[in-house]
Amino acid sequence: MKNNVTQRLLRIKDVMRATGISKSYIYALAKEGKFPKSIRLVKGGSAVCWNASDVEQWISDCIANQEEA
């Protein structure tokens, strides 16, 4: 079955630009389970990316949490 949802992958510079946080902090948050995990682009490779919708949801959750506080 064909999925009609277009998925985008973001590289670290795009994630940093979207969130306004540093590379090291992104990785630290992901390690703590507080940020979406990266996806390895090639099995055995070192290049990683993030699912754009996961990052966008994380940003939306941050905004919602600020509004509740």
Secondary structure, 3 states (H helix, E strand, C coil): CCCCCCCCEECHHHHHHHHCCCHHHHHHHHHCCCCCCCEECCCCCCCEEEEHHHHHHHHHHHHHHHHHC
